[in-house]
Amino acid sequence: AEAAVEVWGYEGSPFSRIVRETLSELEVLHVWHSAARGSPKKQALYDRLGSAQLPYLEDPNTGISLFESAAIIDYLKNTYGPP
């Protein structure tokens, strides 16, 4: 079974929204971490990565980690989209 893809973003961001829409469209099993400015989740991400740029994706199935919504969407479509 595939593990859930982990994604950090925040509700007000159009970049986060298009990533979330792509995850839903492709029916990718995922965990969404809402990390708004000033939130403990955003600080934890910054502490771990040295960056808190959102959206951010980690895929335990492939070992891939990505920033940038366009790169994340391309990756999701190529990895989880129809052949």
Summary of the structure (lengths in Angstrom):
residues: 83
radius of gyration: 12.1
end to end distance: 19.1
largest distance: 39.9
contacts: 225
relative contact order: 0.24
helix: 41%
strand: 22%
